[in-house]
Amino acid sequence: MLHRRAMLATPFLAALPLEGRAQAAWPDRPVRVIVGFPPGGSLDVMTRLAAEQMSQRLGQPFVVETRSGASGNIGMEALARATPDGYTIGTVSMHNLLINPLLFKKLPYDAERDFAWISAMWDLPNVAVVPAQLPVRSIAELTAWAKQRPNGVSYGSSGVGTTIHLSGAYLAGRAGFEAQHVTFRGAAQTIPALLSGDIQYAVDNLASYVGVIQEGRMRALAVTLPDRWPALPDVPTMAEAGLKDFEVSPWHMWAAPRGAPQAVLDRLSAEIRAAWTDPALQQRAIGMGARLTGSTPEALAARLAREKPIWAEMVKVSGAQPE
């Protein structure tokens, strides 16, 4: 009799929808985490921190897989095409969802339809900086000084369409001064150009500049966050510096292929938010130049919708054209 009941149960379980089965067992094998940017960068390092936490909390390995290239688009395509069974997720940059669709005429994924949201993960703040020899100590003083320069001013970034480029252009546009954009191969080249006077300012990732700021070689004018950065408590926010609605830091999230079980998305979101409440982990992230966030899937979707017109305006102000 028991044998007959077991036989009858088998087709019943097989007929259960994927979400029902995932809710009961997930995860019962390793989970793949796709990263669309190179190893060793801030995105890769933070993803490995998150994977480590989820492995500990959920009892299965979270294996980070690098699929870098094409401004993150290769990783996004791999995530979009993955089986939506809850065993492939990805670290996604807001750049891929809010900026790339405005800069690429054709993308290998649909930012609106190909993904299911899990949680916001962390913010990587930008900071407006000038070399210490410049006679300015605030955004207002930079604006006044720039307007008086007969040859204008220039700012640096790591490439057209990056959040660094858009933030630098947005600062000039909002403050009302003219500025020329100069591209470099990352902060390692931008910083020497600032210190030598080849360019006058940048709005770049804070993690790359903390050292030169603390050494006194660079002056921080404002951070692009709603609150002051703990490691630089004397540096105002953009709002405090006189530019409201300038909360435009790069940030990242976890997402899955569209169709992934909602129970899995909700479970991961809850585990991330619980892990991120650890004060020691928060301090560890701050030391890496990041602020842990965490959110429900619904709150993540709302943030994307809220920031979409902001980044669209920034692309328009920058003058960047679709390729």
C-alpha positions in Angstrom: 0.0 0.0 0.0 2.8 2.4 0.9 4.6 1.5 -2.3 1.4 2.3 -4.3 1.0 5.7 -2.6 4.6 6.5 -3.3 4.1 5.6 -7.0 1.1 7.8 -7.1 2.9 10.7 -5.5 5.7 10.8 -8.1 3.6 12.1 -11.0 1.9 14.5 -8.7 5.2 16.1 -7.6 6.4 16.2 -11.2 3.3 18.1 -12.1 3.9 20.8 -9.5 4.8 24.2 -11.0 8.5 25.1 -10.8 7.8 27.8 -8.2 6.1 25.3 -5.8 9.0 22.9 -6.0 11.6 25.6 -5.7 9.9 27.0 -2.6 10.1 23.6 -0.9 13.7 22.7 -1.8 15.7 25.7 -3.0 18.6 25.8 -2.9 19.6 22.1 -3.1 22.7 22.7 -5.3 25.1 25.5 -6.1 23.8 28.9 -7.3 25.7 30.7 -10.1 26.2 34.4 -9.8 27.1 36.2 -13.1 29.3 39.3 -13.0 29.6 41.3 -16.2 32.8 43.2 -15.3 36.4 42.1 -14.8 37.8 40.3 -11.8 39.4 42.4 -9.1 37.2 45.5 -9.6 34.9 46.9 -7.0 31.9 45.1 -8.5 33.6 41.7 -8.5 34.9 42.2 -5.0 31.5 43.2 -3.6 29.8 40.3 -5.4 32.2 37.8 -3.8 31.4 39.4 -0.4 27.7 38.9 -1.0 28.2 35.3 -2.3 30.2 34.4 0.8 27.3 35.7 3.0 24.6 33.8 1.0 26.6 30.6 1.0 26.9 30.8 4.8 23.2 31.6 5.3 21.7 29.2 2.8 24.1 26.2 3.0 25.0 26.0 -0.7 27.9 27.5 -2.6 27.2 30.8 -4.5 29.7 30.6 -7.3 30.8 33.8 -9.0 31.2 33.6 -12.8 32.8 36.4 -14.7 31.3 37.2 -18.1 32.8 40.6 -18.8 33.0 42.8 -21.9 31.0 45.3 -23.9 30.2 47.6 -21.0 28.6 44.8 -19.0 26.3 43.8 -21.9 27.9 40.3 -22.3 27.0 39.4 -18.7 23.5 40.9 -19.0 22.9 38.7 -22.1 24.1 35.6 -20.3 21.8 36.3 -17.4 18.8 37.1 -19.6 19.2 33.7 -21.5 19.8 31.6 -18.4 17.3 29.0 -17.3 14.9 30.8 -14.9 15.0 28.1 -12.2 16.5 30.2 -9.3 20.0 28.8 -9.8 21.4 31.6 -11.9 21.3 35.2 -10.7 23.5 38.1 -11.6 25.0 41.3 -10.2 23.6 44.0 -12.4 24.7 47.6 -12.6 22.1 50.3 -12.8 24.3 51.5 -15.8 23.1 48.5 -17.8 19.4 49.2 -17.2 19.2 53.0 -17.1 22.1 54.3 -19.2 23.1 51.6 -21.8 19.6 51.6 -23.4 20.1 55.3 -24.1 23.6 54.9 -25.5 23.4 51.7 -27.6 21.0 51.5 -30.6 20.9 47.7 -30.2 21.4 45.6 -27.0 21.4 41.8 -26.6 18.8 42.1 -23.9 15.6 44.0 -23.0 16.1 46.0 -19.8 12.3 46.2 -19.3 11.3 42.6 -20.0 14.2 40.2 -19.5 14.8 40.3 -15.8 13.2 39.6 -12.4 14.3 41.8 -9.5 15.7 40.5 -6.2 17.3 43.3 -4.2 19.3 46.4 -4.3 22.8 45.5 -3.1 25.1 48.5 -2.6 25.8 52.1 -3.6 29.3 53.2 -4.7 29.3 56.9 -4.1 30.9 59.5 -6.4 32.7 62.5 -5.1 33.4 65.9 -6.7 37.1 66.6 -6.3 39.6 69.2 -7.3 43.4 69.3 -6.9 44.4 71.0 -3.6 46.3 73.8 -5.5 43.0 75.0 -7.0 41.7 78.1 -5.1 38.2 76.6 -4.4 36.8 74.9 -1.4 33.1 74.4 -2.3 30.8 73.8 -5.3 29.8 77.5 -5.2 33.5 78.6 -5.3 34.2 76.1 -8.2 31.3 77.5 -10.1 32.4 81.1 -9.6 36.0 80.3 -10.5 35.1 78.3 -13.6 32.9 81.1 -14.9 35.9 83.5 -14.7 38.4 81.2 -16.5 39.1 82.7 -19.9 40.0 79.2 -21.3 37.2 77.4 -19.5 37.6 74.2 -17.4 37.8 70.5 -18.1 36.9 67.4 -16.2 37.9 63.8 -16.5 36.2 60.4 -16.7 36.9 56.8 -17.6 34.8 57.0 -20.8 31.8 58.4 -22.6 28.5 57.4 -21.1 30.0 56.2 -17.7 28.4 57.5 -14.6 31.6 59.4 -14.0 31.2 61.2 -17.3 27.6 61.9 -16.8 28.1 63.2 -13.2 30.8 65.6 -14.3 28.7 66.9 -17.2 25.7 67.1 -14.9 27.6 69.2 -12.3 28.6 71.7 -14.9 25.1 71.9 -16.4 23.4 72.2 -13.0 25.9 74.7 -11.7 25.8 76.7 -14.9 29.4 76.7 -16.2 31.0 75.4 -19.3 33.3 72.3 -19.1 35.2 70.2 -21.6 35.1 66.4 -21.1 38.4 64.5 -21.3 38.6 60.7 -21.2 41.2 58.5 -19.4 41.7 54.8 -18.7 40.2 55.0 -15.2 41.2 56.9 -12.0 44.8 55.8 -12.2 45.2 58.2 -15.1 42.6 60.8 -14.1 44.3 61.5 -10.7 47.7 62.4 -12.2 46.0 64.6 -14.7 44.2 66.5 -11.9 47.3 66.9 -9.8 49.3 68.2 -12.8 46.6 70.7 -13.7 45.7 69.2 -17.1 42.1 69.0 -15.9 40.4 70.9 -13.1 37.8 68.6 -11.6 36.2 65.1 -11.6 33.1 63.5 -10.1 34.5 60.0 -9.7 34.2 56.9 -7.6 35.0 57.8 -4.0 36.9 54.5 -3.4 39.6 55.6 -5.9 40.1 59.0 -4.2 40.0 58.5 -0.5 43.8 58.1 -0.2 44.7 61.3 -2.1 42.0 63.2 -0.3 43.3 62.1 3.1 46.8 62.9 2.1 45.7 66.5 1.3 46.7 66.3 -2.4 43.0 66.4 -3.5 40.1 68.4 -2.1 36.6 66.8 -1.8 33.8 69.3 -2.5 30.7 67.1 -2.2 29.5 63.5 -2.3 26.6 62.4 -4.5 24.7 60.6 -1.7 21.7 61.6 0.4 23.9 61.4 3.5 27.5 62.2 4.3 30.1 59.5 3.8 31.3 58.1 7.2 35.0 58.2 6.2 34.7 61.8 5.1 32.3 63.4 7.7 33.3 67.0 6.9 32.5 66.7 3.2 28.9 67.9 2.4 26.4 66.2 0.2 25.5 67.8 -3.2 22.2 68.9 -1.6 24.1 70.6 1.2 26.5 72.1 -1.3 23.5 73.8 -3.1 22.5 71.3 -5.8 19.4 69.4 -4.8 18.4 66.1 -6.5 22.0 65.2 -7.3 21.9 61.8 -5.8 23.4 60.0 -8.8 25.9 57.5 -7.5 26.5 54.2 -9.3 24.7 51.3 -7.6 24.1 47.6 -8.1 21.5 45.0 -7.6 20.8 41.3 -7.8 18.5 40.1 -10.5 17.4 36.8 -12.1 16.1 35.8 -15.5 12.5 36.8 -16.0 10.3 33.8 -14.9 12.4 32.8 -11.9 10.3 31.6 -9.0 8.9 34.4 -6.9 9.5 32.4 -3.8 13.2 32.3 -4.6 13.4 36.0 -5.3 11.6 36.8 -2.0 13.8 34.4 0.0 17.1 35.8 -1.4 15.9 39.4 -0.8 15.0 38.6 2.8 18.4 36.9 3.4 20.3 39.8 1.8 18.5 42.3 4.0 19.1 40.3 7.1 22.9 39.8 6.3 23.3 43.5 5.6 22.2 44.6 9.1 25.5 43.3 10.5 27.4 46.4 11.7 30.8 44.6 11.1 29.8 43.8 7.6 28.7 47.4 7.0 32.0 48.7 8.2 33.8 46.2 6.0 31.9 47.5 3.0 32.6 51.1 3.9 36.3 50.3 3.9 35.8 49.0 0.4 34.1 52.2 -0.7 30.6 50.9 -0.7 27.4 51.4 1.3 25.2 48.3 1.7 21.6 48.8 0.9 19.2 45.8 0.4 15.6 46.0 -0.6 12.5 44.1 -1.5 12.0 43.3 -5.2 9.2 45.8 -5.2 11.3 48.6 -3.7 14.1 47.8 -6.3 11.6 48.2 -9.1 10.4 51.5 -7.7 14.0 52.8 -7.4 14.7 51.9 -11.0 11.5 53.7 -12.1 12.3 56.7 -10.0 15.9 57.1 -11.3 15.1 56.5 -15.0 14.2 60.1 -15.8 17.2 61.4 -13.8 19.8 59.4 -15.8 18.0 60.2 -19.1 18.4 63.9 -18.2 22.0 63.4 -17.4 22.7 61.6 -20.8 20.9 64.5 -22.5 23.0 67.1 -20.7 26.2 65.3 -21.5 25.5 65.3 -25.2 26.4 61.6 -25.5 24.9 60.0 -28.6 23.7 56.4 -29.2 26.3 54.1 -30.9 
